Amino acid sequence: IKVSLILCSFSSVLITIGTYSYLYVSQESYRHYAYMAIWIFPLLCIAGLINILNAYNNRYGEYKLISGAYLIRTIFQNVLTVTIGYIRANAFILLLSQFVGQLFGIKRQSKRLTEELRSILSTPQRDILYVLKKHKKQPLYSVPASFTNALSYSIISLMVGNYFMLETLALYSISVRILGLPLSIFSTNISKVHFKEANKEIALTGTYKKSTINMFIFSGILAIGMVLVLLLFAPDLFAMVYGESWRKSGIYVRILAPMFALRMMVGSLGYGFIIANKQNTEFIFQLLLLIGAIAMVVLCRVAMWEIDMLLLALSICYSFIYSIELIAIIYYSRRNYI
């Protein structure tokens, strides 16, 4: 926990300085908002603290507490953003509402941890260095893997905004946001359960194949249900909830649904690479996603695809990579780790 707190603080400072520098030297419209980069530091720090608390609560099987805090945090974030947005929708106010919303639920989650705070803070340097050395694959591979994963999806948004109209980008963005909800709600919590059960199974049998197969089946049932609903009803649902002008977004959701379903399954078993100490393999898969995104962007440019064709190609490409990743996770779960 102390190592995580140190790394979180250090990286938050670096990212804040880097973002401010980028905005300041970039085009004039960005430079005007460079001072907003100051928000990055508290937002990253609070996000890092929440990740630490989630991991700590997970250690004690407090899944209800994690889910409850996430629900409260999400509700207050969105209510504040929408309410304040109606009153005065400027960048400063909206970022403030995001920060305040993140604070909800932290007190409940940190109740057990505060009892050990003195012990954590007094941890000697030699123990910190030992932990850093023992788990060096985390910063060497898992951090770049997470960054690459985010980049592979960000490139698509940038490309849609550059090659197509801003209206198309808005429709695509709402599609991805809706499809991302199951990832946030299910994958995050399911993966923590899998992580704990897998470690228990390793202690008893040396492998974690049973817990992995069980979670694979469970997440697969959820994924199939999600895909069927979206394939059949997504355009009509979007038109009914958001208005007829957003029906096109429902069509995008229909195209991307299989890809996001497989992504949800991978996310549910995502700790499998960490348990197997194969973070480098996870990084390779994230690189493949990035390469796939770049390849699709180039093809779109050369072949002058419409947005529907681009999304279909991305869905097929990413679905193939996620399928291979699932096979790799199951393969590693069958090895003996005692």
C-alpha positions in Angstrom: 0.0 0.0 0.0 2.8 2.4 0.8 4.5 1.6 -2.5 1.2 2.3 -4.3 0.8 5.6 -2.5 4.3 6.7 -3.4 4.0 5.6 -7.1 0.6 7.3 -7.3 1.8 10.6 -6.0 5.0 10.6 -8.1 3.2 9.7 -11.4 0.4 12.2 -10.8 2.9 15.0 -10.5 4.7 13.9 -13.7 1.5 13.5 -15.7 0.2 16.9 -14.5 3.4 18.7 -15.5 3.5 16.8 -18.8 -0.1 17.6 -19.7 0.3 21.3 -18.8 3.4 21.5 -21.0 1.6 19.8 -23.9 -1.4 22.1 -23.7 0.8 25.2 -23.3 2.9 24.5 -26.4 0.0 23.1 -28.5 -2.5 25.1 -30.6 -3.9 28.3 -29.2 -7.4 26.9 -28.5 -5.7 24.3 -26.2 -3.3 26.8 -24.6 -6.2 28.8 -23.4 -7.2 25.9 -21.1 -3.7 24.9 -20.0 -4.4 26.0 -16.5 -7.1 23.3 -16.2 -4.3 20.8 -16.1 -4.0 21.5 -12.3 -7.2 19.3 -11.9 -5.3 16.3 -13.2 -3.2 16.0 -10.0 -6.2 15.7 -7.5 -8.2 13.5 -9.9 -5.4 11.1 -10.4 -4.5 11.0 -6.7 -8.1 10.2 -5.8 -8.4 7.6 -8.5 -5.2 5.9 -7.2 -6.5 6.0 -3.7 -9.8 4.4 -4.8 -7.8 1.6 -6.6 -5.9 0.9 -3.4 -9.1 0.8 -1.3 -10.7 -1.5 -3.8 -7.8 -3.9 -3.6 -7.7 -3.7 0.2 -11.5 -4.3 0.5 -11.2 -7.2 -2.0 -8.6 -8.8 0.3 -11.2 -9.2 3.0 -14.0 -10.2 0.6 -15.9 -6.9 1.1 -17.5 -7.1 -2.3 -20.8 -5.5 -1.1 -18.8 -2.5 0.2 -16.9 -2.1 -3.1 -20.1 -2.3 -5.2 -22.0 0.1 -2.8 -19.2 2.7 -2.9 -19.0 2.5 -6.7 -22.7 2.9 -7.0 -22.8 5.9 -4.7 -19.8 7.5 -6.4 -21.3 7.0 -9.9 -24.7 8.4 -8.9 -23.3 11.5 -7.3 -20.7 12.1 -10.1 -23.4 12.0 -12.8 -26.0 13.9 -10.8 -23.5 16.7 -9.9 -22.2 16.9 -13.5 -25.7 17.1 -15.1 -27.1 19.5 -12.4 -24.1 21.9 -12.4 -23.9 21.5 -16.2 -27.4 23.0 -16.5 -26.6 25.9 -14.2 -23.2 26.7 -15.7 -21.5 24.3 -18.1 -17.8 25.4 -18.2 -14.7 23.2 -17.9 -13.8 24.3 -14.3 -17.2 23.6 -12.9 -17.6 20.2 -14.6 -14.1 19.1 -13.5 -15.0 20.2 -9.9 -18.1 18.1 -10.0 -16.1 15.1 -11.2 -13.6 15.5 -8.3 -16.3 16.0 -5.6 -18.2 13.0 -7.0 -15.1 10.8 -6.6 -14.9 11.6 -2.9 -18.2 9.8 -2.1 -17.8 6.4 -0.7 -14.1 6.8 0.3 -14.8 7.1 4.0 -16.8 3.8 4.1 -14.2 2.0 2.1 -11.2 3.2 4.2 -12.8 2.4 7.6 -10.8 -0.8 8.1 -7.6 0.6 6.5 -7.4 3.7 8.8 -6.9 1.3 11.7 -3.6 0.2 10.1 -2.5 3.6 8.8 0.3 4.1 11.4 1.7 0.7 10.6 1.6 1.4 6.8 3.3 4.8 7.1 6.1 3.4 9.4 7.0 0.6 6.9 10.8 0.7 6.5 12.5 1.5 3.2 14.1 -2.0 2.9 10.6 -3.5 2.9 9.5 -1.1 0.2 12.6 -1.9 -2.0 11.9 -5.7 -1.4 8.3 -5.3 -2.7 9.4 -3.2 -5.7 11.9 -5.9 -6.6 9.6 -8.8 -6.1 6.8 -7.3 -8.2 8.9 -5.5 -10.7 6.8 -6.9 -13.6 3.9 -4.8 -12.5 5.4 -1.4 -13.4 7.5 -2.9 -16.3 4.6 -4.6 -18.1 1.2 -4.0 -16.6 1.5 -0.2 -16.5 2.5 0.0 -20.2 -0.2 -2.6 -21.0 -2.9 -0.5 -19.4 -1.6 2.6 -21.2 -1.4 0.8 -24.5 -5.0 -0.5 -24.0 -6.3 3.1 -23.4 -4.3 4.4 -26.4 -5.7 1.7 -28.7 -9.3 3.0 -28.0 -8.3 6.7 -27.9 -6.8 6.5 -31.4 -10.1 5.4 -32.8 -11.9 8.4 -31.2 -9.3 10.8 -32.6 -9.5 9.2 -36.0 -13.4 9.4 -36.0 -13.2 13.0 -35.0 -10.6 13.8 -37.7 -12.0 11.8 -40.7 -15.7 12.1 -40.0 -18.0 14.9 -38.8 -18.1 15.8 -35.1 -21.7 14.6 -35.1 -20.4 11.1 -36.0 -17.8 11.4 -33.1 -20.7 12.2 -30.7 -22.7 9.2 -31.8 -19.7 6.9 -31.6 -18.7 8.3 -28.2 -22.1 7.7 -26.6 -22.1 4.2 -28.1 -18.7 3.4 -26.5 -19.8 4.9 -23.2 -22.9 2.8 -23.1 -21.0 -0.4 -24.0 -18.4 0.5 -21.4 -21.0 0.3 -18.6 -21.0 -3.5 -18.3 -17.2 -3.4 -18.2 -17.3 -1.0 -15.2 -20.1 -2.7 -13.4 -19.4 -6.4 -14.0 -15.8 -6.9 -15.1 -14.2 -4.8 -12.4 -16.1 -6.6 -9.6 -16.0 -10.1 -11.1 -12.3 -9.9 -11.8 -11.7 -9.2 -8.1 -13.7 -12.3 -7.1 -11.8 -14.4 -9.6 -8.5 -13.1 -8.3 -9.3 -14.1 -4.7 -10.8 -17.5 -5.6 -7.8 -18.3 -7.9 -5.3 -17.6 -5.1 -7.3 -19.9 -2.8 -7.3 -22.6 -5.4 -3.6 -22.3 -6.0 -2.9 -22.7 -2.3 -5.0 -25.9 -2.3 -4.2 -27.5 -5.7 -1.4 -25.6 -7.3 -3.5 -24.5 -10.3 -6.4 -22.1 -10.7 -8.1 -23.7 -13.7 -11.4 -24.5 -11.9 -12.0 -20.9 -10.7 -11.0 -19.6 -14.2 -13.4 -22.0 -16.1 -16.2 -21.2 -13.7 -15.7 -17.4 -14.2 -15.3 -17.9 -17.9 -18.7 -19.6 -18.1 -20.4 -17.1 -15.8 -19.0 -14.1 -17.7 -19.8 -15.8 -21.0 -23.5 -16.1 -20.0 -23.6 -12.4 -19.2 -21.8 -11.5 -22.4 -24.2 -13.6 -24.6 -27.2 -12.1 -22.9 -25.8 -8.6 -23.5 -25.0 -9.2 -27.1 -28.5 -10.7 -27.9 -30.3 -7.8 -26.3 -28.2 -5.2 -28.1 -28.2 -7.0 -31.5 -32.0 -7.1 -31.4 -33.0 -3.9 -29.7 -30.1 -1.4 -29.6 -31.3 1.0 -32.4 -34.9 1.1 -31.1 -33.7 1.5 -27.4 -31.5 4.5 -28.3 -34.2 6.1 -30.3 -36.7 5.6 -27.4 -34.3 6.8 -24.6 -32.3 9.6 -26.4 -34.5 10.5 -29.3 -34.8 9.5 -32.9 -31.6 11.5 -33.9 -29.6 9.0 -31.8 -30.8 5.8 -33.5 -27.6 5.8 -35.5 -25.7 5.4 -32.2 -27.7 2.3 -31.5 -26.6 0.9 -34.9 -23.0 1.5 -33.9 -23.6 -0.3 -30.6 -25.0 -3.3 -32.5 -21.8 -3.5 -34.6 -19.5 -3.2 -31.6 -21.5 -5.4 -29.2 -19.6 -8.7 -29.9 -16.2 -7.0 -29.4 -17.2 -5.4 -26.1 -18.8 -8.7 -24.9 -15.5 -10.5 -25.4 -13.7 -7.5 -23.8 -15.9 -7.9 -20.8 -15.0 -11.6 -20.6 -11.3 -10.8 -20.8 -11.7 -8.1 -18.1 -13.5 -10.6 -15.8 -10.4 -12.9 -16.0 -7.9 -10.1 -16.4 -6.0 -10.9 -13.2 -5.1 -14.2 -14.7 -1.9 -12.9 -16.2 -0.8 -11.3 -12.9 -1.5 -14.5 -11.0 0.5 -16.5 -13.6 3.3 -13.8 -13.4 2.8 -13.3 -17.2 2.4 -9.6 -17.4 4.7 -9.5 -20.4 2.1 -11.7 -22.3 -0.6 -9.3 -21.4 1.5 -6.4 -22.7 1.9 -8.3 -26.0 -1.9 -8.6 -26.4 -2.3 -4.9 -25.7 0.3 -4.1 -28.3 -1.7 -6.3 -30.8 -4.8 -4.2 -30.1 -2.9 -1.0 -30.7 -1.4 -2.4 -34.0 -4.9 -3.5 -35.0 -6.3 0.0 -34.4 -3.6 1.7 -36.4 -4.0 -0.8 -39.2 -7.8 -0.2 -39.4 -7.2 3.5 -39.3 -4.8 3.3 -42.2 -7.1 1.0 -44.2 -10.0 3.4 -43.5 -8.0 6.2 -44.9 -6.8 4.3 -48.0 -10.0 2.6 -48.9 -12.2 5.6 -47.9 -14.4 3.5 -45.7 -17.6 4.8 -44.2 -17.9 4.8 -40.4 -20.0 1.6 -40.4 -17.4 -0.3 -42.3 -14.6 0.9 -40.0 -16.4 -0.1 -36.9 -17.2 -3.5 -38.4 -13.5 -4.1 -39.2 -12.5 -3.0 -35.8 -15.0 -5.3 -34.1 -13.8 -8.3 -36.1 -10.1 -7.5 -35.5 -10.5 -6.8 -31.8 -12.8 -9.8 -31.3 -10.2 -12.1 -32.8 -7.4 -10.8 -30.5 -9.7 -11.0 -27.4 -10.6 -14.6 -28.3 -6.9 -15.6 -28.4 -6.3 -13.7 -25.1 -9.0 -15.7 -23.4 -7.4 -19.0 -24.6 -4.1 -17.8 -23.3 -5.6 -17.0 -19.8 -7.2 -20.5 -19.6 -3.9 -22.1 -20.8 -1.9 -20.4 -18.0 -4.5 -21.3 -15.4 -3.9 -25.0 -16.0 -0.2 -24.8 -15.0 1.0 -25.8 -11.5 2.2 -22.8 -9.4 3.4 -24.6 -6.2 
